[in-house]
Amino acid sequence: MNANVPSEGIVGVRRETGIDRSGGSSSSHRAKREERAAFIGNEEEPRLVPRVANHPFMIGLKPDFVKLLSQGAREKSYERDDMLFLAGEPADKFFLVIYGSVSLEFDIPEDRHSSVQTVEAGEVVGWSWMTPPYRWTSDARALRPTRVVMLQASVIRQVCNARPMDGYRFMLRLIPIVGNRLENARSQLLEKRGHRSHR
């Protein structure tokens, strides 16, 4: 196993073949130590693994890979208008929507909270954990009673790093969603700007 990318923090992770020659500064070493902080198992995990595996986003990924991603997972319910997260807060979760609806919103002058995307059951919420500075770039609000499974972002990053082929397949599913939502946000914001200019 590559000594530069330990994986003892996640039970059962073994790094696939490959050598990391990146070196890195003390700050990057510190970040790696934080990244591999151990996640203590919780009583929900055995029950949540099948739920995670059966979510449309996860179907087709290797069962052992999904099980690793599920370490530290939590299930949570939200009532209407509850906030899943706020822009600027640490992005440390990946949300699988089990049922309900979630509105992704930006704080726009003269428009207060402007909804640019609605995420439904079977879809996912949150990608700001993929790259530094790991901060949410929008708000997320439940439009009606909503239930989600929250995966730990640091677990996802570590497991994908340790299993690069499976991590690549995971990211191939996520990146088109990110692109689609960014384009949708751009279109809606331009449309709202056009409506304001004609008032």
N, C-alpha and C positions, 0 to 999 in steps of 0.2 A: 504493500500500500504506500502511496506517495506520502512522505512525512509532512509535506507542506499543506496537505489537505486532509487532516484527520477527520474521521467520521464516527468517533466513538460516542458522540453526543446523540446520535440517532440509532436506535437499536436495529441491528441487522444490516446496516449499510456497509457495503464494501465497494471501494472505488474500482471502476473498470480500468482496463489498461490505458496508459497514457501518462506522460510526464509533464509536470508543471515546472517550467524553468523561469517563471516570472519573477522570482525573488520577492521583492516588495519591501516597503518601509515598515517601521514599527507601528504606524497607524494601521496599515493593512493587516499586519499580524494581529493587532488588537481587535480589528473588525472580524477576522477569522475566528478568534477565540470567542467573541460574542456570538458569531454565527453558529458555532458548534456547541453552544450551551445545551446541556442535557434537558430533554423534555420528559418529565415524570409522567408515566402512564396514568390515565384517569379511567374511572369506571365506565364512562361513555364509549370509549374507543372500540371495544369489541362489537358493540351494537351499531356503531357508526360506520365501520368499515364496509359492510354490505350496502349501506345507504350511499356512501361515497362512490363505491364501485358501480352502482346502478344509476347514478346521475348521468344524464345524457352527455355531459362534457367528458366524463371519465370512461364511458363504455368503449371497449376495444383496447384500452391500455392494459399492460400486464398486471395480473392480480397482485403479485408481490410488490410491484412498484406502487400500485395504488395503496396497498397496506402501509408501506413506508410513508407515503404522503399523508396518511391519515393519523400519524402519530401526533398527539397533542390536539386533535380535532375537538371541537365543541359544537353543540347544537343550541340554537337560540331562537326565541320567538320575539317578534316586534308587533306592536299595535300600530294602528293608523297614525301617521305623522311622527312616529319614533324615528330617530336618526341612527343609521348604521354607522356612519362616520361623517366627519366634517373636514372640509378642505384645510390643509395645513397640519392636520394631526398625523402621527406616525402611521404609515401604511404597513401593518403587520399581520393582516389577515387576507385570505382569499375566500370569497363567499360563494357557496353553491346554493342557489335558490331552490328550495324544496317546494314551497307553495307561496302564493302571494305575488306582489308586484313592488318593485323598487324604482324610484325616480332618481336619476342622476341629475344634479342641479349645479348651476354656476351662479355666483352672486354677481349680478349685472346691475350697474347703476341705472336707476329709473325703472328697473324691472324686478328688483329684489331677487328672490330665488327663481331663476328661470330653468324650467325642466327641459333638458335636451335629449333625454333618452329614457324610455321605460323598459325595465328588465323584468321578464316574466319567469314563472316556474320553469325549471329545466335549463335556465341560463345561469351565467356567472356574473359576479360583480367584483371589480377591483383588479387593477394591474399595476398600480403605482409602486408596489413592493418589488417590481422586477429590477429596477435600477435606482441607484442613489439619486436624491437624498432620502428615498423611501418615505415620501409624504403624499397624502391624498391631494389630488388636484381638483376635486369636486366634492360636493356633498352627496350623500345617499340617504334617501328618506323612504320609509315604507308608505305605500299608497293605501294599503289595506292590511289586515292581519297577515303577517308574513313569517315564514319559518326558513331558517338557513342552517347549513353546516359551515362552520368557519374552520378553514385549514390554516395552520401556522405558516406564515410567509417564510420565515427562516428555515423551517423544515423543508419546504418546497425547494428553496434555493440550494440547500445542502444535498438533498436527495438527487436533484437534477444534475448537480455538479459531480456527484459520485456515480451516477448512472447516465452518462452523457447521451447515449442512444435513446433511452427512454425519455430523458429530459428534452431531447430534440423533438421527439414526437409530441410531448406535452406542449412545448412552445409552438409547434406547428398548428396546434388547435387554438392556442390563445392569441397569437399574433393577428390572424384575420379578424378576430372579434375586436381587438384593440383598433385596428385600422378602420373597420366599419363604424365603430362608435365615434372615433375622431372625425370621420367624414360626416357622419350624421350630425354631430355637434356643430361642426363648421357650417353645414347647410342651414341648420335651424337658427344659429346666431346671425348669419347673413340675412335670413328671412326676417328675423325680428328687427334687425337694424333697418331693413328696407321699409318695414311697416312704420317704424318711428319717423323715418325721414319723410313720409307722406302724410303725416298728421298735420 
